[in-house]
Amino acid sequence: MCDNCPFDRKGQGVHLRQSLGRGRWAEILAHLRADGHFQCHKTTDFDDDGEAKRNTGLLCAGSLEWQMKRLGHHGQLARIMASFK
């Protein structure tokens, strides 16, 4: 997990999470619960509209940890990637 991961329960990550737009954190968690994934904010390129570009960035370690703790498994993309070892 990076030093300011929004999934961290303390430090800079909390501030980053609280700076998200209204309802955004709930959207992220709902997507993770629905077998989705979340890209690390430090490794993702954004377009002019602030949207993440397709196929860029690494999966967020904090989101993977969150899914494992709460759901007992990682999202579909992480499971697919793990099968290519």
Summary of the structure (lengths in Angstrom):
residues: 85
radius of gyration: 12.9
end to end distance: 21.5
largest distance: 38.5
contacts: 209
relative contact order: 0.17
helix: 41%
strand: 5%
